[in-house]
Amino acid sequence: MSDGAPSDTSSAASDQSPAKVAPAGETTSWVRRALITAAVVGLGLSVSLPTLAIILALVFMIFMHELGHYVTARAAGMKVTEFFIGFGPRLWSFRRGETEYGVKAIPAGAYVRIIGMSNMEEVDPGDEARTYRQKPYWRRMSVALAGSAMHFLMAILLFFTVVSVIGTPDPTSSRWSVGAVSQDSAAEAAGLQVGDRILAVDGIRYDRFQDLSGYLKANPGKPVDLLVQRGERQLTLSSTLGTNQSDGRTVGFLGVGAEFPSQRVDPLRGAVESVQATGETIWLSVKGIGQVFSPDGLSTYVQNLAGNAPEAAPGEVEDEGRIISVVGAVQIASRSANVAAALYFLFAINVFIGVFNLTPLLPFDGGHAAIATYERIRSRRGQRYFADVSKLMPLTYAVVAVLALVFVSSLYLDIVDPVSLQ
């Protein structure tokens, strides 16, 4: 949402000459339309299909967030003057009724401008009744919380798609196979390949991957013979297990990742699990945000910026305490092992953004909700209390400055030192 700051006036329609004013509903100049078309085409040609799909998914998430604000504001009778993807100079726009829709040059988010978001904004007296500030408490809360609600709804739908439509790997299945082979590992030295099935180790048959993994971990540095099914053939491969550190002890390490057959749950159970998973992830996100902005978390982040963060163990995300930018999110999601993994990552992103937006400080949605609640508590005997938002502006500027610093630094890290999975 927009807090009522002056809107961008850089479109071709801003010229004050009557001969050059664009009629209502006319798009901005063809030069900018050509620029955005060239940018979209260039992006499509320069990135892989999975990366492009993730970028479009993130843009859709942003759009749905603002659509939540837009729909609830319109339903409340508020006046919405702008609905834009991006910030800065207009690239393309059109007007329908009293609202201008379009795309701006800096793809760092989106916004919906609702008049009268604070008592500091000057509004035409004829529109005062349609301002955000004049609407009942429950209407203001519905608008403030709609963006996060859309993220939580998308998260539920994504999780449901994974568990009930695509299916999730069944780690208890005996029909597992080798899904990945680590470089410079015992598995690579033995000649294991993706698609192989390890039937037995040292003559002992292991149907479940967990049982096999337990045996391997218990025998670090031991020579082993592997009975492998490869297509129609059975092979015996030999190697010496490597070693790894886990919970302060040395364990054996073969260097294979398992690929399990998928299993689906019925739609009713999937719906219940999706709501439960979203609720659990909301709580994990709250704790995660608290940890990141704790003294230890900030110290770890500074270490990441300085390049002094400890290396990640195999299977963990590099720089665990590091904040991921949009670029980092695209990098991780586009390298997901399969569609289900990418959707689950988008599920987690939706939940995190939904929670983060509820931070009770301006300019977050949670800040507007907190102000509305404070005004509700201070109102007496039908007399509406209006909070003096100007007193919050120094804190708001500080929050914006911190956000800008985090945005720039995390973007820098994701460009010069991309996140990787070990």
Steps between C-alpha positions, in 0.01 A plus 500: 500500500601862462499736797385791293834635378485708182462274202751472218431752224756398239263366238441671169169627637680728750567770240285801591445604138136425409608377158723233655284370784418135437128415505374289790571132444777560248823312564828679558746574222589235243869545591443367849277221373782402264748507787295271722436263209872485423580443867253213530624338178862546608428344837330204338796440270768544766373263770403135510138389487494398872646838598245686288220293654616591852527871411145496361382317813654769723342778291166320531545480879562875517198566279275283718618680814398836358183353352397408854535865607325619184197271528440564869545876456251510216259283699526750787419791268849651519640692206792322332689727262797279399588131465858456379755222474842650578611848605656804337426630148198359319574260218142422405160587644132539424203643684168334573259718689675674789792256518822496297658158445849434369865402530791711624872476434636363830374144558543514879137435593160650432248731660136601512437867581196554719418860589514611862720224641607741777382826656798675338371464147301784349191377318230674300215562746264337255698174530549506878220250560679254273836518674657209686512704823124561505395136468400279794768308688413163351515642148844652560621175653368298206697719259819501711502122548384402151850488351632251756176305482556455127849365565368251755225393260754450219718301740211268583423447130866434418537244779174334395625479141816326618343244735175424314574570132870450432581279796788493747790254521433194717820446705370166631470347153730215397484617137749784550791564262810717483391855422836677530869413535732740686824602334823347633302258716521126560192460282667677208816292548294182493332603173145541633263679261171682533221245461693212661337301781724385784366159595758390759821606676757237597243231428234651727179610328350837591152573364464845657741785442493593870629153593775517238598848615522383859741220407719732293519764774605236751801395290715805414803424286400135445540325160157387377359289217176628347249282315341734248206460262566697179227449246475125438845426645632448850851629572737477794686825562766561762619811678619634834257713697594858564450680830289791615426680826151477647403611852863502607583148382657348191261308275532313173413679178420330167385811314166410346164674514188288487209547263175357635175422318223754558194447712183711505248555776125536447372859453332525842811388685710718270293807589539432873875440467539817292337716767702331774828538309428867433427563868818321608708689244350832614631429849839391366518822295423711808782329690731526198443875465570541870824305468618691192450838670639387835855607598637157401308504173620847406856399591475198270363720223794739536734199478326397177551849359866491599544152352589345836201268539581131574462253214181297487495126561394272212126523437460837672440841345815708483503799741210379711456830685502707185204697371400403148402763242265450209801402289599236755145366516493464123840328505393242760153432362615469138757238604246289687518131429144483366174689468381390845816636664462833317135529607590422859765772491240746367270383781765594756564837331128585507474421870813700584387807302154479655648492851763767430233738369319473833789666684319769707704789361445733207532462205400134546136396483528402865579863581167613351323223694672608822399864449140400425491287816654779711239744368226250580621466859528878549155575355230568762119529496476507125766772475762386249863549600755575226863415573765761422694304241753782464653389832580164342677641196856502649460131588349432158796665326736290713316180407510593131874570526562160661289329234693677225831395657387137534363501144821635347736286710307176448477573128877560493568171677273303267676644195865470609460189717192306386331267746573135425399161633798290608 
